[in-house]
Amino acid sequence: MKSIFFELIHKAKALQLLPSCKNDPANCKLENIFGDPDSLVNNATNIALGLAGGIAVIFILIGAFYYFTAYGNEEKATKGKTTVMWALIGVALIVLSKLIVSIMINLIQ
């Protein structure tokens, strides 16, 4: 299992996805691979929030599509409005969660 882990690390390094481990598996410690914990948390939250933001944008577009194609159908228009509303609430939560994570990281340092 350990050799598979180091093989994946070296293949990722070959693709320039990870920093150099100086071709020595014993030197491939987690802090050498992922960096310090602050940057790891920051990078992980940026990726997660970026994905969540992308999903929120998709739901805004879906809600807008429902609303604009309602053509007098009140049920479909309401469905579109609520979809956009909840997607915008999701965007607000995404922004707030990034703010909370940034404050927590600054308090820990």
SEDRENZA-960130 format. One record per residue: y, x, z of N, C-alpha, C in turn; residue in one letter. Coordinates in nm, 2 decimals. Example, Ala and Ser with C-alpha at 12.3 -4.5 7.8 and 13.67 -1.06 7.14 Angstrom:
(r (-0.57, 1.32, 0.78), (-0.45, 1.23, 0.78), (-0.33, 1.32, 0.78), "A")
(r (-0.22, 1.28, 0.71), (-0.11, 1.37, 0.71), (0.00, 1.29, 0.79), "S")
end
This chain:
(r (-0.12, 0.08, 0.00), (0.00, 0.00, 0.00), (0.13, 0.09, 0.00), "M")
(r (0.12, 0.19, 0.08), (0.24, 0.28, 0.09), (0.27, 0.35, -0.04), "K")
(r (0.16, 0.39, -0.11), (0.18, 0.46, -0.24), (0.24, 0.36, -0.34), "S")
(r (0.20, 0.24, -0.34), (0.26, 0.14, -0.43), (0.40, 0.12, -0.41), "I")
(r (0.44, 0.12, -0.28), (0.59, 0.11, -0.25), (0.66, 0.22, -0.30), "F")
(r (0.61, 0.35, -0.28), (0.69, 0.46, -0.33), (0.68, 0.47, -0.49), "F")
(r (0.58, 0.42, -0.55), (0.57, 0.42, -0.69), (0.68, 0.32, -0.75), "E")
(r (0.69, 0.21, -0.68), (0.80, 0.11, -0.72), (0.94, 0.17, -0.71), "L")
(r (0.95, 0.25, -0.60), (1.08, 0.31, -0.57), (1.11, 0.41, -0.68), "I")
(r (1.01, 0.49, -0.72), (1.04, 0.59, -0.82), (1.06, 0.53, -0.96), "H")
(r (0.99, 0.42, -0.99), (1.01, 0.35, -1.12), (1.15, 0.29, -1.12), "K")
(r (1.20, 0.24, -1.00), (1.33, 0.18, -1.00), (1.44, 0.29, -1.01), "A")
(r (1.41, 0.41, -0.96), (1.50, 0.52, -0.97), (1.50, 0.57, -1.12), "K")
(r (1.39, 0.56, -1.18), (1.39, 0.60, -1.33), (1.47, 0.50, -1.41), "A")
(r (1.48, 0.38, -1.37), (1.57, 0.28, -1.43), (1.71, 0.29, -1.38), "L")
(r (1.74, 0.38, -1.29), (1.87, 0.40, -1.22), (1.91, 0.28, -1.14), "Q")
(r (1.81, 0.22, -1.08), (1.84, 0.11, -0.99), (1.86, 0.15, -0.84), "L")
(r (1.81, 0.27, -0.81), (1.81, 0.32, -0.67), (1.86, 0.46, -0.67), "L")
(r (1.92, 0.50, -0.56), (1.96, 0.64, -0.55), (1.84, 0.74, -0.55), "P")
(r (1.87, 0.86, -0.57), (1.76, 0.96, -0.58), (1.69, 0.99, -0.45), "S")
(r (1.56, 1.00, -0.45), (1.48, 1.04, -0.33), (1.43, 1.18, -0.34), "C")
(r (1.49, 1.26, -0.44), (1.46, 1.40, -0.46), (1.31, 1.42, -0.48), "K")
(r (1.25, 1.33, -0.55), (1.11, 1.34, -0.59), (1.01, 1.37, -0.47), "N")
(r (1.05, 1.33, -0.35), (0.97, 1.35, -0.23), (0.96, 1.22, -0.16), "D")
(r (0.84, 1.16, -0.17), (0.82, 1.03, -0.10), (0.85, 1.03, 0.05), "P")
(r (0.84, 1.14, 0.11), (0.87, 1.15, 0.26), (1.02, 1.14, 0.28), "A")
(r (1.10, 1.17, 0.18), (1.24, 1.16, 0.19), (1.30, 1.02, 0.15), "N")
(r (1.21, 0.94, 0.11), (1.25, 0.80, 0.07), (1.25, 0.71, 0.19), "C")
(r (1.35, 0.73, 0.27), (1.36, 0.64, 0.39), (1.45, 0.52, 0.35), "K")
(r (1.44, 0.41, 0.43), (1.51, 0.29, 0.39), (1.66, 0.31, 0.39), "L")
(r (1.71, 0.40, 0.48), (1.86, 0.42, 0.48), (1.90, 0.50, 0.36), "E")
(r (1.81, 0.58, 0.30), (1.84, 0.65, 0.18), (1.84, 0.55, 0.06), "N")
(r (1.76, 0.45, 0.06), (1.74, 0.36, -0.05), (1.85, 0.25, -0.05), "I")
(r (1.87, 0.19, 0.07), (1.95, 0.07, 0.08), (2.09, 0.11, 0.12), "F")
(r (2.12, 0.22, 0.18), (2.25, 0.26, 0.23), (2.26, 0.21, 0.37), "G")
(r (2.38, 0.21, 0.42), (2.40, 0.17, 0.56), (2.39, 0.02, 0.57), "D")
(r (2.36, -0.03, 0.70), (2.33, -0.17, 0.71), (2.45, -0.26, 0.67), "P")
(r (2.57, -0.21, 0.69), (2.69, -0.29, 0.66), (2.69, -0.32, 0.51), "D")
(r (2.67, -0.22, 0.43), (2.67, -0.24, 0.28), (2.55, -0.32, 0.24), "S")
(r (2.44, -0.31, 0.31), (2.32, -0.39, 0.27), (2.35, -0.54, 0.30), "L")
(r (2.41, -0.57, 0.41), (2.45, -0.71, 0.44), (2.55, -0.76, 0.34), "V")
(r (2.65, -0.67, 0.32), (2.76, -0.71, 0.22), (2.70, -0.74, 0.08), "N")
(r (2.62, -0.65, 0.04), (2.56, -0.67, -0.10), (2.47, -0.79, -0.10), "N")
(r (2.39, -0.81, 0.00), (2.30, -0.93, 0.00), (2.38, -1.06, 0.01), "A")
(r (2.49, -1.06, 0.09), (2.57, -1.19, 0.09), (2.64, -1.21, -0.04), "T")
(r (2.69, -1.10, -0.10), (2.76, -1.11, -0.23), (2.66, -1.17, -0.34), "N")
(r (2.54, -1.12, -0.34), (2.44, -1.17, -0.44), (2.41, -1.32, -0.41), "I")
(r (2.38, -1.35, -0.28), (2.34, -1.49, -0.24), (2.46, -1.59, -0.27), "A")
(r (2.58, -1.55, -0.24), (2.69, -1.63, -0.26), (2.73, -1.65, -0.40), "L")
(r (2.70, -1.54, -0.48), (2.72, -1.55, -0.62), (2.63, -1.65, -0.69), "G")
(r (2.50, -1.64, -0.65), (2.40, -1.74, -0.70), (2.44, -1.88, -0.66), "L")
(r (2.48, -1.90, -0.53), (2.52, -2.03, -0.48), (2.64, -2.08, -0.56), "A")
(r (2.74, -1.99, -0.58), (2.85, -2.03, -0.66), (2.82, -2.07, -0.80), "G")
(r (2.73, -2.00, -0.86), (2.68, -2.04, -1.00), (2.62, -2.17, -1.00), "G")
(r (2.53, -2.20, -0.90), (2.47, -2.33, -0.89), (2.57, -2.44, -0.87), "I")
(r (2.67, -2.41, -0.79), (2.78, -2.51, -0.76), (2.85, -2.55, -0.89), "A")
(r (2.88, -2.44, -0.97), (2.95, -2.47, -1.10), (2.86, -2.55, -1.19), "V")
(r (2.73, -2.53, -1.19), (2.64, -2.61, -1.27), (2.65, -2.75, -1.23), "I")
(r (2.65, -2.78, -1.10), (2.65, -2.91, -1.05), (2.79, -2.98, -1.08), "F")
(r (2.89, -2.90, -1.08), (3.02, -2.96, -1.11), (3.02, -3.01, -1.26), "I")
(r (2.96, -2.92, -1.34), (2.95, -2.96, -1.49), (2.86, -3.08, -1.51), "L")
(r (2.75, -3.09, -1.43), (2.66, -3.21, -1.44), (2.73, -3.33, -1.39), "I")
(r (2.81, -3.32, -1.28), (2.88, -3.44, -1.23), (2.99, -3.48, -1.33), "G")
(r (3.06, -3.38, -1.39), (3.16, -3.42, -1.49), (3.10, -3.48, -1.61), "A")
(r (2.98, -3.44, -1.65), (2.91, -3.50, -1.77), (2.87, -3.64, -1.73), "F")
(r (2.82, -3.67, -1.61), (2.79, -3.81, -1.58), (2.92, -3.89, -1.58), "Y")
(r (3.02, -3.84, -1.52), (3.15, -3.92, -1.51), (3.20, -3.95, -1.65), "Y")
(r (3.21, -3.85, -1.74), (3.27, -3.87, -1.87), (3.18, -3.95, -1.97), "F")
(r (3.06, -3.95, -1.94), (2.97, -4.03, -2.03), (2.93, -4.17, -1.97), "T")
(r (3.00, -4.21, -1.86), (2.97, -4.34, -1.80), (3.00, -4.45, -1.89), "A")
(r (3.11, -4.45, -1.96), (3.15, -4.55, -2.06), (3.15, -4.69, -1.99), "Y")
(r (3.22, -4.70, -1.88), (3.23, -4.83, -1.81), (3.12, -4.86, -1.71), "G")
(r (3.01, -4.78, -1.71), (2.90, -4.80, -1.62), (2.94, -4.75, -1.48), "N")
(r (2.98, -4.84, -1.39), (3.03, -4.80, -1.26), (2.93, -4.72, -1.18), "E")
(r (2.81, -4.75, -1.19), (2.70, -4.67, -1.11), (2.70, -4.53, -1.16), "E")
(r (2.70, -4.50, -1.29), (2.70, -4.37, -1.34), (2.83, -4.29, -1.31), "K")
(r (2.94, -4.36, -1.32), (3.07, -4.30, -1.28), (3.07, -4.26, -1.14), "A")
(r (3.02, -4.34, -1.05), (3.01, -4.31, -0.91), (2.92, -4.19, -0.88), "T")
(r (2.81, -4.19, -0.95), (2.71, -4.08, -0.94), (2.78, -3.95, -0.98), "K")
(r (2.86, -3.95, -1.09), (2.93, -3.83, -1.13), (3.03, -3.79, -1.03), "G")
(r (3.11, -3.88, -0.97), (3.21, -3.85, -0.88), (3.15, -3.79, -0.75), "K")
(r (3.04, -3.85, -0.70), (2.98, -3.79, -0.58), (2.92, -3.66, -0.61), "T")
(r (2.86, -3.63, -0.72), (2.81, -3.50, -0.76), (2.92, -3.40, -0.76), "T")
(r (3.03, -3.43, -0.82), (3.14, -3.33, -0.82), (3.19, -3.31, -0.68), "V")
(r (3.20, -3.42, -0.60), (3.25, -3.40, -0.46), (3.16, -3.31, -0.38), "M")
(r (3.03, -3.33, -0.38), (2.94, -3.25, -0.31), (2.94, -3.11, -0.36), "W")
(r (2.95, -3.09, -0.49), (2.96, -2.95, -0.54), (3.08, -2.88, -0.49), "A")
(r (3.20, -2.95, -0.49), (3.32, -2.89, -0.44), (3.31, -2.86, -0.29), "L")
(r (3.24, -2.95, -0.21), (3.22, -2.92, -0.07), (3.13, -2.79, -0.06), "I")
(r (3.03, -2.78, -0.15), (2.95, -2.66, -0.15), (3.03, -2.54, -0.18), "G")
(r (3.12, -2.54, -0.27), (3.21, -2.43, -0.30), (3.29, -2.39, -0.18), "V")
(r (3.35, -2.49, -0.11), (3.42, -2.46, 0.01), (3.34, -2.40, 0.12), "A")
(r (3.21, -2.44, 0.13), (3.12, -2.38, 0.23), (3.09, -2.24, 0.19), "L")
(r (3.08, -2.21, 0.06), (3.05, -2.08, 0.01), (3.16, -1.98, 0.05), "I")
(r (3.29, -2.03, 0.02), (3.40, -1.95, 0.05), (3.41, -1.92, 0.21), "V")
(r (3.39, -2.03, 0.28), (3.39, -2.01, 0.43), (3.28, -1.92, 0.48), "L")
(r (3.16, -1.93, 0.42), (3.06, -1.84, 0.47), (3.09, -1.69, 0.44), "S")
(r (3.15, -1.67, 0.32), (3.19, -1.53, 0.29), (3.29, -1.48, 0.39), "K")
(r (3.39, -1.57, 0.43), (3.49, -1.53, 0.52), (3.42, -1.51, 0.66), "L")
(r (3.33, -1.59, 0.70), (3.26, -1.57, 0.83), (3.19, -1.44, 0.83), "I")
(r (3.11, -1.41, 0.72), (3.04, -1.28, 0.72), (3.13, -1.16, 0.72), "V")
(r (3.24, -1.17, 0.65), (3.34, -1.06, 0.65), (3.40, -1.04, 0.79), "S")
(r (3.43, -1.15, 0.86), (3.48, -1.14, 1.00), (3.38, -1.08, 1.09), "I")
(r (3.25, -1.12, 1.08), (3.15, -1.07, 1.16), (3.13, -0.92, 1.14), "M")
(r (3.13, -0.87, 1.02), (3.11, -0.73, 0.98), (3.23, -0.65, 1.04), "I")
(r (3.35, -0.70, 1.03), (3.47, -0.64, 1.09), (3.46, -0.63, 1.24), "N")
(r (3.41, -0.73, 1.31), (3.40, -0.74, 1.45), (3.29, -0.64, 1.50), "L")
(r (3.18, -0.62, 1.42), (3.08, -0.53, 1.46), (3.12, -0.38, 1.45), "I")
(r (3.20, -0.36, 1.35), (3.24, -0.22, 1.33), (3.33, -0.17, 1.43), "Q")
end
